[in-house]
Amino acid sequence: MTYENLQLNESKSQSLGWIEVTGGQQIRYDEFVRKLFKLNAACGDLMHAAIGICGEAGELGDAIKKHVVYNKELDRTNVVEELGDLRFYMQAMQNLLGISEQEVLQHNACKLMVRYEGLEYSDAAAQARADKVGD
């Protein structure tokens, strides 16, 4: 079965982190990555994940560049694929460091709530970066 043929189960896909795999079975995404991420003490697992994130971010940037700079039609399928690859390596790093998805989301939300008082974006707040004062 190819990934194009997989359909998400709507009930479980509502909860963060569940994906459908071959045979209609469901598995948490962190466990899926745990099964597939190649551990390699020779190169360092954190380095493997970090370089994977950098490489996939570059591929995503290239897909967007082709659309914005060269006026090519946006290849949405490729963007989804690169976001998935990027997400895979991010999850691998989270697994290696014992960081949950909820921890990442909550930490980011807390940081941005300090930066953007009242949950309102402004260029001034983005430039002032109130969350970085004293760093």
N, CA, C and O of each residue as an XYZ file, in Angstrom:
540
protein
N       0.842     -1.178      0.000
C       0.000      0.000      0.000
C       0.888      1.243      0.000
O       1.847      1.318      0.769
N       0.584      2.199     -0.840
C       1.359      3.432     -0.906
C       0.706      4.490     -0.033
O      -0.468      4.380      0.321
N       1.483      5.524      0.313
C       0.927      6.555      1.187
C      -0.203      7.310      0.517
O      -1.052      7.878      1.205
N      -0.238      7.331     -0.817
C      -1.327      8.018     -1.508
C      -2.661      7.321     -1.259
O      -3.712      7.961     -1.287
N      -2.619      5.992     -1.011
C      -3.841      5.220     -0.827
C      -4.362      5.220      0.598
O      -5.494      4.804      0.844
N      -3.555      5.680      1.534
C      -3.985      5.671      2.923
C      -4.976      6.799      3.180
O      -4.761      7.936      2.759
N      -6.030      6.485      3.852
C      -7.025      7.480      4.240
C      -7.041      7.570      5.756
O      -7.059      6.544      6.435
N      -7.035      8.780      6.296
C      -7.074      8.955      7.738
C      -8.452      8.623      8.274
O      -9.467      8.984      7.678
N      -8.480      7.940      9.392
C      -9.714      7.699     10.107
C     -10.070      9.000     10.802
O      -9.321      9.465     11.661
N     -11.199      9.597     10.447
C     -11.543     10.926     10.940
C     -11.659     10.987     12.453
O     -11.302     12.005     13.046
N     -12.145      9.936     13.098
C     -12.324     10.004     14.543
C     -10.987     10.095     15.262
O     -10.837     10.925     16.159
N     -10.016      9.272     14.901
C      -8.718      9.315     15.565
C      -7.850     10.429     15.034
O      -7.007     10.941     15.771
N      -8.017     10.829     13.786
C      -7.167     11.885     13.249
C      -7.445     13.213     13.940
O      -6.633     14.135     13.870
N      -8.597     13.312     14.612
C      -8.903     14.523     15.365
C      -7.961     14.681     16.547
O      -7.646     15.799     16.953
N      -7.504     13.540     17.108
C      -6.576     13.630     18.231
C      -5.159     13.662     17.680
O      -4.821     12.930     16.750
N      -4.350     14.508     18.260
C      -2.994     14.741     17.802
C      -2.166     13.466     17.829
O      -2.094     12.785     18.852
N      -1.542     13.148     16.704
C      -0.533     12.120     16.715
C      -0.902     10.739     16.229
O      -0.029      9.871     16.222
N      -2.116     10.471     15.827
C      -2.489      9.147     15.331
C      -2.488      9.135     13.811
O      -2.981     10.065     13.172
N      -1.928      8.068     13.235
C      -1.952      7.903     11.779
C      -2.436      6.499     11.452
O      -2.358      5.588     12.276
N      -2.935      6.345     10.241
C      -3.365      5.035      9.769
C      -2.231      4.416      8.976
O      -1.609      5.075      8.143
N      -1.965      3.139      9.240
C      -0.931      2.399      8.525
C      -1.580      1.247      7.769
O      -2.800      1.091      7.804
N      -0.790      0.460      7.102
C      -1.272     -0.656      6.296
C      -2.290     -1.502      7.059
O      -2.110     -1.789      8.242
N      -3.336     -1.889      6.382
C      -4.347     -2.748      6.980
C      -5.353     -2.022      7.845
O      -6.124     -2.656      8.566
N      -5.357     -0.694      7.786
C      -6.311      0.083      8.560
C      -5.961      0.219     10.032
O      -6.720      0.811     10.799
N      -4.827     -0.321     10.430
C      -4.413     -0.177     11.822
C      -3.980      1.253     12.081
O      -3.588      1.977     11.165
N      -4.056      1.649     13.346
C      -3.651      2.996     13.720
C      -2.506      2.912     14.712
O      -2.437      2.001     15.538
N      -1.613      3.881     14.611
C      -0.451      3.923     15.483
C      -0.154      5.385     15.794
O      -0.370      6.261     14.956
N       0.343      5.643     17.001
C       0.760      7.003     17.323
C       1.969      7.348     16.470
O       2.827      6.501     16.225
N       2.033      8.602     16.016
C       3.114      9.014     15.117
C       4.484      8.901     15.776
O       5.455      8.542     15.110
N       4.583      9.201     17.076
C       5.890      9.079     17.732
C       6.391      7.639     17.715
O       7.591      7.410     17.565
N       5.500      6.671     17.863
C       5.893      5.260     17.804
C       6.260      4.861     16.373
O       7.201      4.094     16.167
N       5.535      5.370     15.400
C       5.843      5.133     13.984
C       7.277      5.571     13.681
O       8.040      4.830     13.061
N       7.637      6.784     14.124
C       8.997      7.302     13.902
C      10.005      6.477     14.680
O      11.086      6.181     14.170
N       9.670      6.103     15.903
C      10.572      5.288     16.726
C      10.940      3.995     15.984
O      12.076      3.530     16.070
N       9.985      3.425     15.265
C      10.230      2.181     14.527
C      11.101      2.401     13.292
O      11.847      1.503     12.902
N      11.021      3.571     12.674
C      11.688      3.797     11.388
C      12.975      4.611     11.452
O      13.801      4.509     10.545
N      13.167      5.406     12.480
C      14.358      6.263     12.551
C      15.585      5.404     12.807
O      15.640      4.653     13.780
N      16.563      5.522     11.928
C      17.786      4.716     12.036
C      18.679      5.280     13.133
O      19.186      6.396     13.023
N      18.863      4.505     14.183
C      19.785      4.891     15.243
C      21.190      4.528     14.796
O      21.432      3.420     14.317
N      22.118      5.469     14.955
C      23.481      5.266     14.468
C      24.446      5.991     15.392
O      24.709      7.184     15.236
N      24.963      5.248     16.349
C      25.863      5.858     17.336
C      27.104      6.452     16.681
O      27.700      7.380     17.227
N      27.505      5.935     15.521
C      28.724      6.423     14.859
C      28.606      7.895     14.471
O      29.567      8.650     14.623
N      27.449      8.310     13.975
C      27.302      9.707     13.541
C      26.591     10.546     14.584
O      26.577     11.773     14.484
N      26.015      9.920     15.561
C      25.288     10.665     16.583
C      23.831     10.844     16.179
O      23.526     11.472     15.165
N      22.950     10.292     16.976
C      21.526     10.320     16.647
C      20.953     11.732     16.615
O      20.133     12.047     15.753
N      21.377     12.583     17.543
C      20.881     13.962     17.531
C      21.345     14.695     16.274
O      20.593     15.476     15.689
N      22.577     14.441     15.867
C      23.082     15.070     14.643
C      22.292     14.582     13.430
O      21.953     15.371     12.547
N      22.002     13.291     13.388
C      21.209     12.717     12.294
C      19.858     13.430     12.208
O      19.432     13.836     11.127
N      19.186     13.582     13.360
C      17.884     14.249     13.364
C      18.019     15.720     12.978
O      17.218     16.229     12.193
N      19.028     16.408     13.524
C      19.209     17.839     13.244
C      19.503     18.088     11.768
O      18.933     18.998     11.166
N      20.385     17.288     11.186
C      20.717     17.450      9.768
C      19.514     17.082      8.900
O      19.292     17.687      7.851
N      18.744     16.093      9.338
C      17.513     15.747      8.622
C      16.544     16.920      8.595
O      15.948     17.209      7.557
N      16.382     17.597      9.731
C      15.499     18.770      9.814
C      15.994     19.850      8.852
O      15.209     20.421      8.096
N      17.301     20.127      8.884
C      17.870     21.162      8.002
C      17.665     20.821      6.532
O      17.256     21.672      5.742
N      17.946     19.587      6.175
C      17.820     19.167      4.779
C      16.390     19.257      4.274
O      16.141     19.753      3.175
N      15.456     18.778      5.076
C      14.052     18.802      4.657
C      13.504     20.220      4.638
O      12.676     20.545      3.786
N      13.949     21.078      5.562
C      13.529     22.486      5.537
C      14.015     23.143      4.253
O      13.302     23.950      3.656
N      15.226     22.801      3.827
C      15.756     23.332      2.568
C      14.936     22.876      1.370
O      14.671     23.660      0.460
N      14.536     21.610      1.371
C      13.709     21.098      0.269
C      12.345     21.775      0.243
O      11.814     22.064     -0.830
N      11.776     22.028      1.418
C      10.505     22.754      1.492
C      10.685     24.174      0.966
O       9.864     24.664      0.191
N      11.760     24.828      1.389
C      12.045     26.185      0.913
C      12.208     26.233     -0.591
O      11.765     27.183     -1.235
N      12.839     25.218     -1.157
C      13.029     25.168     -2.604
C      11.691     25.048     -3.332
O      11.485     25.675     -4.371
N      10.789     24.242     -2.785
C       9.461     24.089     -3.399
C       8.708     25.417     -3.406
O       8.044     25.753     -4.386
N       8.813     26.169     -2.313
C       8.145     27.467     -2.232
C       8.840     28.476     -3.135
O       8.175     29.282     -3.787
N      10.164     28.443     -3.182
C      10.935     29.357     -4.045
C      10.508     29.198     -5.504
O      10.337     30.193     -6.208
N      10.337     27.973     -5.959
C       9.940     27.743     -7.348
C       8.606     28.412     -7.647
O       8.390     28.917     -8.748
N       7.719     28.414     -6.671
C       6.410     29.034     -6.849
C       6.507     30.562     -6.797
O       5.970     31.250     -7.666
N       7.188     31.088     -5.787
C       7.224     32.529     -5.554
C       8.164     33.244     -6.526
O       7.806     34.277     -7.093
N       9.357     32.697     -6.718
C      10.370     33.384     -7.535
C      10.204     33.084     -9.019
O      10.312     33.985     -9.852
N       9.941     31.817     -9.356
C       9.883     31.419    -10.771
C       8.471     31.337    -11.325
O       8.267     30.940    -12.472
N       7.487     31.718    -10.498
C       6.082     31.739    -10.929
C       5.575     30.390    -11.426
O       4.685     30.327    -12.273
N       6.145     29.311    -10.895
C       5.634     27.985    -11.229
C       4.416     27.710    -10.360
O       4.291     28.250     -9.261
N       3.523     26.868    -10.859
C       2.378     26.480    -10.050
C       2.891     25.790     -8.788
O       3.823     24.987     -8.843
N       2.275     26.109     -7.652
C       2.692     25.497     -6.401
C       2.423     23.999     -6.452
O       1.297     23.572     -6.706
N       3.453     23.210     -6.211
C       3.333     21.753     -6.178
C       2.924     21.354     -4.762
O       3.764     21.021     -3.925
N       1.620     21.394     -4.514
C       1.100     21.127     -3.176
C       1.473     19.735     -2.701
O       1.790     19.550     -1.526
N       1.442     18.762     -3.584
C       1.809     17.396     -3.209
C       3.237     17.354     -2.684
O       3.513     16.691     -1.684
N       4.148     18.061     -3.354
C       5.534     18.112     -2.906
C       5.652     18.843     -1.571
O       6.430     18.431     -0.710
N       4.899     19.909     -1.391
C       4.926     20.649     -0.130
C       4.465     19.741      1.007
O       5.091     19.713      2.067
N       3.384     19.002      0.798
C       2.897     18.070      1.819
C       3.961     17.011      2.111
O       4.195     16.668      3.270
N       4.598     16.498      1.072
C       5.647     15.491      1.250
C       6.817     16.045      2.058
O       7.307     15.383      2.973
N       7.263     17.245      1.730
C       8.401     17.835      2.447
C       8.028     18.185      3.883
O       8.849     18.023      4.786
N       6.804     18.663      4.114
C       6.350     18.906      5.482
C       6.335     17.605      6.282
O       6.699     17.586      7.458
N       5.914     16.524      5.638
C       5.916     15.219      6.299
C       7.317     14.763      6.648
O       7.554     14.261      7.746
N       8.257     14.935      5.710
C       9.649     14.556      5.971
C      10.233     15.399      7.099
O      10.931     14.884      7.972
N       9.945     16.686      7.073
C      10.406     17.591      8.122
C       9.824     17.163      9.469
O      10.534     17.113     10.473
N       8.542     16.858      9.479
C       7.861     16.419     10.705
C       8.462     15.125     11.245
O       8.569     14.949     12.459
N       8.859     14.211     10.342
C       9.475     12.944     10.738
C      10.746     13.199     11.552
O      10.921     12.634     12.632
N      11.622     14.043     11.033
C      12.882     14.317     11.724
C      12.666     15.118     13.009
O      13.399     14.942     13.982
N      11.670     15.987     13.011
C      11.345     16.716     14.241
C      10.875     15.732     15.312
O      11.268     15.839     16.474
N      10.041     14.782     14.920
C       9.556     13.785     15.875
C      10.706     12.909     16.358
O      10.747     12.528     17.528
N      11.636     12.589     15.469
C      12.801     11.795     15.880
C      13.578     12.536     16.964
O      13.986     11.934     17.957
N      13.782     13.841     16.778
C      14.498     14.620     17.794
C      13.708     14.660     19.096
O      14.284     14.515     20.174
N      12.410     14.854     19.006
C      11.574     14.846     20.205
C      11.688     13.501     20.925
O      11.797     13.466     22.151
N      11.664     12.405     20.182
C      11.794     11.078     20.782
C      13.137     10.944     21.498
O      13.200     10.474     22.634
N      14.201     11.359     20.827
C      15.542     11.231     21.398
C      15.703     12.029     22.690
O      16.413     11.609     23.603
N      15.041     13.178     22.759
C      15.183     14.064     23.911
C      14.049     13.934     24.931
O      14.049     14.609     25.960
N      13.083     13.057     24.631
C      11.963     12.868     25.548
C      11.056     14.077     25.638
O      10.562     14.403     26.717
N      10.831     14.749     24.510
C      10.003     15.953     24.461
C       8.679     15.592     23.792
O       8.664     15.092     22.667
N       7.575     15.845     24.480
C       6.262     15.521     23.921
C       5.799     16.614     22.966
O       6.298     17.739     22.998
N       4.851     16.268     22.130
C       4.255     17.239     21.209
C       3.565     18.350     22.006
O       3.657     19.526     21.656
N       2.876     17.963     23.075
C       2.184     18.948     23.904
C       3.178     19.930     24.518
O       2.891     21.124     24.606
N       4.344     19.439     24.944
C       5.361     20.324     25.524
C       5.831     21.354     24.496
O       5.991     22.531     24.819
N       6.052     20.908     23.263
C       6.491     21.811     22.194
C       5.432     22.874     21.931
O       5.727     24.068     21.883
N       4.193     22.418     21.762
C       3.106     23.353     21.452
C       2.877     24.346     22.581
O       2.719     25.540     22.328
N       2.857     23.867     23.836
C       2.589     24.745     24.961
C       3.728     25.739     25.167
O       3.482     26.914     25.438
N       4.963     25.283     25.042
C       6.114     26.176     25.202
C       6.064     27.293     24.155
O       6.290     28.463     24.466
N       5.765     26.911     22.911
C       5.693     27.910     21.848
C       4.550     28.891     22.097
O       4.708     30.095     21.894
N       3.395     28.376     22.538
C       2.252     29.248     22.817
C       2.574     30.221     23.942
O       2.234     31.401     23.854
N       3.229     29.740     25.004
C       3.591     30.625     26.130
C       4.544     31.717     25.667
O       4.389     32.878     26.043
N       5.522     31.351     24.857
C       6.475     32.332     24.332
C       5.751     33.394     23.508
O       6.008     34.587     23.669
N       4.854     32.969     22.631
C       4.164     33.911     21.758
C       3.136     34.758     22.498
O       2.849     35.882     22.087
N       2.578     34.229     23.588
C       1.647     35.035     24.391
C       2.377     36.187     25.071
O       1.801     37.259     25.260
N       3.648     35.977     25.443
C       4.447     37.061     26.005
C       4.791     38.065     24.910
O       4.729     39.275     25.128
N       5.148     37.567     23.752
C       5.553     38.435     22.642
C       4.385     39.264     22.127
O       4.542     40.453     21.847
N       3.217     38.646     22.003
C       2.053     39.321     21.415
C       0.948     39.454     22.456
O       0.048     38.618     22.534
N       1.028     40.513     23.252
C       0.055     40.759     24.300
C      -1.349     40.807     23.715
O      -1.588     41.441     22.688
N      -2.268     40.128     24.384
C      -3.650     40.094     23.926
C      -3.853     39.224     22.696
O      -4.911     39.272     22.069
N      -2.858     38.436     22.349
C      -2.904     37.562     21.170
C      -3.212     38.339     19.891
O      -3.974     37.888     19.036
N      -2.598     39.521     19.786
C      -2.747     40.358     18.598
C      -1.380     40.567     17.970
O      -0.461     41.059     18.626
N      -1.238     40.194     16.695
C       0.026     40.399     15.998
C       0.233     41.884     15.700
O      -0.704     42.603     15.354
N       1.482     42.321     15.843
C       1.868     43.637     15.350
C       3.336     43.567     14.966
O       4.111     42.820     15.562
N       3.706     44.347     13.972
C       5.112     44.402     13.563
C       5.980     44.899     14.722
O       7.097     44.421     14.921
N       5.453     45.865     15.483
C       6.222     46.417     16.611
C       6.521     45.328     17.646
O       7.643     45.240     18.145
N       5.528     44.505     17.968
C       5.732     43.427     18.935
C       6.694     42.370     18.382
O       7.506     41.808     19.117
N       6.588     42.114     17.089
C       7.492     41.142     16.468
C       8.935     41.626     16.548
O       9.851     40.837     16.777
N       9.128     42.911     16.360
C      10.492     43.485     16.425
C      10.977     43.624     17.854
O      12.166     43.433     18.110
N      10.104     43.946     18.791
C      10.494     44.144     20.188
C      10.840     42.824     20.879
O      11.698     42.785     21.761
N      10.170     41.748     20.477
C      10.422     40.402     21.025
C      10.480     40.426     22.557
O      11.508     40.110     23.156
N       9.377     40.799     23.168
C       9.291     40.909     24.630
C       9.689     39.616     25.327
O      10.158     39.648     26.464
N       9.511     38.486     24.667
C       9.880     37.208     25.262
C      11.389     37.015     25.337
O      11.853     36.085     25.998
N      12.161     37.866     24.680
C      13.617     37.738     24.669
C      14.317     38.778     25.542
O      15.546     38.796     25.612
N      13.557     39.635     26.200
C      14.144     40.670     27.045
C      14.919     40.000     28.168
O      14.393     39.129     28.860
N      16.178     40.409     28.348
C      17.013     39.852     29.400
C      17.806     38.627     28.982
O      18.585     38.100     29.776
N      17.625     38.166     27.757
C      18.409     37.006     27.271
C      19.797     37.442     26.865
O      20.601     36.617     26.433
